[in-house]
Amino acid sequence: MKPNASLPALLFAVTALLLNGCATPDCDCCKAKAPATATTAAKTPVPPSATQSLFDGKTLKGWKDSNFAGGGEVRVEPDYKGQGPVIWIDAGQSLSGITFTNPVPKTDFEVTVEALKIQGSDFFCGLTFPVGAAHATLVLGGWGGATTGISSIDGQDASENDTTKFLTYEKNKWYRIRMKVTAKRLETWLNDEKIVDQDISDRRISMRFGEIENSVPFGIATYQTTTVVRKVEIKPVQ
């Protein structure tokens, strides 16, 4: 140590020498053990959102027409009544809709769809989704406009199983639909009200027989009803 070293530096050096065997206060050992300052503290990176949007607001990239017989036109409207871009699904002779062409999770995920019925008297949203190796469809407003539920559970469709409800769906009103799928349970919220809470631990899940199978593995369909969709999002859940 230098003869003219200041008292603080002298004390630091003595302490370092006694504790660490260090000869100087600026050795690599003491630097390594010094507490981090505000400028050097490591920052915890913020992970990006796990939510994936399946509609880019401009095109139907990643989607295809479900090719239902007599299905209505499917297109993107860049600005629906000043409310932004939407996917327009025209009413068909029976079913109309779109099917996603990219991979989606088979379980432990949640889907959010925002849809609005323009005209028609049957379901304005039939959301088909994977359930493990199987698939099912959440029907909103089927069988004349009110029947709500999941097709199919133990071979029974949305009009006759434990998920069956009868709800009113107004025209020109946005509905926010959330569908959560895990290995043991199916859950659905409509505008934040829970309408399905179904244990599927020992239940057989399947699609209703017919053209709706064109929606597999993930799709949105309507029945003789014109609908617009402005949001389709999917995210993993625990």
C-alpha positions in Angstrom: 0.0 0.0 0.0 1.1 3.6 -0.6 2.3 5.5 2.4 -0.1 8.5 1.6 -3.2 6.3 1.1 -6.4 7.9 2.5 -7.9 6.4 5.6 -11.0 4.9 3.9 -8.8 3.3 1.3 -6.5 2.0 4.0 -9.3 0.5 6.0 -10.8 -1.1 2.8 -7.4 -2.6 2.0 -6.9 -4.0 5.4 -10.4 -5.5 5.5 -9.9 -7.0 2.0 -6.6 -8.5 3.1 -8.0 -10.1 6.2 -11.1 -11.5 4.7 -10.1 -12.4 1.1 -6.3 -12.3 1.1 -6.5 -9.4 -1.3 -3.7 -6.9 -1.6 -5.5 -4.0 -3.2 -9.1 -2.7 -3.0 -9.5 -2.8 -6.8 -8.6 -6.4 -7.3 -10.8 -8.7 -9.4 -12.0 -10.6 -6.3 -13.3 -7.6 -4.6 -15.0 -6.3 -7.8 -16.7 -9.6 -8.2 -18.1 -9.5 -4.6 -19.1 -5.8 -4.7 -22.9 -5.3 -4.7 -24.4 -4.4 -8.1 -25.4 -0.8 -8.6 -28.5 0.5 -10.4 -26.5 0.8 -13.6 -25.0 -2.7 -13.5 -27.9 -4.7 -12.0 -29.1 -7.4 -14.3 -32.6 -6.8 -15.7 -35.1 -9.6 -15.9 -36.2 -9.9 -19.5 -40.0 -9.6 -20.0 -41.2 -12.5 -22.1 -43.3 -11.7 -25.2 -47.0 -12.3 -25.0 -48.0 -15.9 -25.6 -51.2 -14.9 -27.3 -51.3 -15.4 -31.0 -53.6 -13.5 -33.3 -55.0 -15.7 -36.1 -56.4 -12.7 -38.1 -54.0 -10.1 -39.4 -56.8 -7.6 -40.2 -55.9 -7.5 -43.9 -56.1 -10.9 -45.5 -57.3 -14.5 -44.8 -53.7 -15.7 -44.6 -53.6 -19.0 -42.8 -57.3 -19.6 -43.5 -59.3 -21.3 -46.3 -62.9 -21.5 -47.3 -64.4 -24.6 -45.6 -65.9 -25.6 -48.9 -69.4 -26.3 -47.6 -71.9 -27.2 -50.3 -73.8 -24.0 -51.1 -71.7 -22.0 -48.6 -71.7 -18.2 -48.7 -68.8 -16.0 -49.6 -66.0 -15.4 -47.2 -64.0 -12.3 -47.4 -62.2 -9.5 -45.4 -64.0 -6.2 -45.0 -61.3 -3.5 -44.3 -63.6 -1.4 -42.1 -67.0 -2.7 -40.9 -69.1 0.3 -40.0 -66.1 2.2 -38.7 -65.3 -0.6 -36.3 -62.2 -1.9 -38.0 -61.4 -4.9 -40.2 -63.5 -8.1 -40.0 -63.9 -11.5 -41.6 -67.2 -11.5 -43.4 -69.0 -14.9 -43.6 -72.1 -14.7 -45.8 -75.1 -16.9 -45.1 -75.2 -20.0 -47.3 -77.8 -22.6 -48.2 -76.8 -24.4 -45.0 -73.2 -24.0 -43.6 -70.6 -21.3 -44.4 -67.3 -20.8 -42.9 -63.5 -20.8 -42.8 -60.9 -23.4 -41.6 -57.5 -22.6 -40.2 -54.7 -24.2 -42.2 -51.8 -23.9 -39.7 -51.1 -26.1 -36.7 -53.0 -25.3 -33.4 -52.5 -26.9 -29.9 -54.4 -30.1 -29.2 -55.0 -29.3 -25.5 -54.2 -26.7 -22.8 -55.2 -23.7 -24.8 -57.7 -20.9 -24.8 -59.4 -19.4 -27.8 -61.0 -15.9 -28.0 -63.4 -15.0 -30.8 -65.4 -11.8 -31.2 -68.3 -12.2 -33.5 -71.5 -10.3 -34.5 -74.6 -11.7 -36.2 -75.9 -9.6 -39.0 -78.8 -11.6 -40.1 -80.2 -15.2 -39.9 -82.1 -17.4 -37.5 -79.6 -20.1 -36.7 -76.1 -20.3 -35.2 -73.9 -17.4 -35.9 -70.8 -19.1 -34.6 -69.9 -22.7 -34.7 -66.3 -22.9 -33.3 -64.6 -26.2 -34.0 -61.5 -27.0 -32.0 -59.2 -29.9 -31.0 -59.7 -31.8 -27.8 -56.6 -34.0 -27.7 -56.9 -36.4 -30.6 -60.6 -35.6 -31.1 -62.5 -32.5 -32.1 -65.7 -30.8 -31.0 -67.8 -27.7 -32.0 -69.1 -25.0 -29.7 -72.5 -24.0 -31.2 -73.9 -20.6 -30.4 -77.6 -20.2 -31.4 -78.3 -23.4 -33.2 -81.6 -25.2 -33.8 -83.6 -22.0 -34.5 -81.3 -19.4 -32.9 -81.1 -20.2 -29.2 -79.5 -23.6 -28.6 -76.0 -23.4 -27.1 -73.6 -26.2 -26.3 -70.9 -28.5 -27.4 -71.2 -31.2 -30.1 -70.6 -33.9 -29.3 -70.2 -35.5 -25.9 -70.8 -39.3 -25.7 -72.4 -39.1 -29.1 -74.9 -36.5 -28.0 -74.9 -33.1 -29.8 -75.2 -29.6 -28.4 -79.0 -29.8 -28.2 -79.1 -32.8 -25.9 -76.1 -33.1 -23.5 -75.0 -31.6 -20.2 -73.7 -28.4 -21.9 -77.1 -27.5 -23.5 -78.4 -24.0 -22.8 -80.9 -21.8 -24.5 -79.7 -18.2 -24.9 -80.8 -15.1 -26.8 -78.3 -13.7 -29.4 -79.1 -10.2 -30.6 -78.3 -9.0 -34.1 -75.7 -6.3 -34.5 -74.2 -7.0 -31.1 -70.7 -8.0 -30.5 -70.2 -11.2 -28.5 -66.9 -12.2 -26.9 -66.5 -16.0 -26.8 -63.7 -17.7 -24.8 -63.2 -21.4 -25.1 -60.7 -23.1 -22.8 -59.6 -26.7 -23.4 -57.6 -28.9 -21.0 -57.3 -32.6 -20.8 -60.0 -32.9 -18.2 -62.4 -29.9 -18.8 -64.1 -27.7 -21.4 -65.0 -24.2 -20.3 -66.7 -21.4 -22.1 -67.4 -17.8 -21.3 -69.8 -15.5 -23.2 -69.1 -11.8 -22.6 -67.3 -13.0 -19.3 -70.3 -15.1 -18.1 -69.4 -18.7 -17.8 -71.9 -20.8 -19.8 -70.0 -24.2 -20.0 -68.1 -26.0 -17.3 -67.9 -29.6 -18.4 -65.7 -32.4 -16.9 -64.6 -34.6 -19.8 -62.4 -37.0 -17.8 -64.4 -40.1 -18.7 -66.4 -38.7 -21.7 -66.1 -39.4 -25.4 -65.6 -36.3 -27.5 -66.4 -36.2 -31.2 -67.6 -34.1 -34.1 -71.3 -34.1 -35.1 -71.5 -36.2 -38.3 -71.8 -34.2 -41.5 -70.1 -31.3 -43.4 -69.2 -29.6 -40.2 -66.2 -31.9 -40.2 -64.7 -29.7 -42.9 -63.9 -27.3 -40.0 -61.4 -29.7 -38.5 -58.9 -29.0 -36.9 -60.0 -25.4 -36.2 -62.7 -23.4 -37.9 -65.6 -21.0 -37.6 -68.9 -21.8 -39.3 -72.4 -20.4 -39.5 -75.7 -21.9 -40.5 -77.9 -19.8 -42.9 -76.6 -16.8 -41.0 -74.3 -13.9 -41.9 -71.7 -13.2 -39.4 -68.6 -10.9 -39.0 -65.6 -11.8 -36.9 -63.1 -9.2 -35.8 -60.9 -11.1 -33.4 -59.5 -14.7 -33.3 -56.8 -15.3 -30.8 -55.3 -18.4 -29.2 -52.9 -18.8 -26.2 -51.5 -21.7 -24.1 -52.8 -22.2 -20.6 -51.7 -24.2 -17.6 
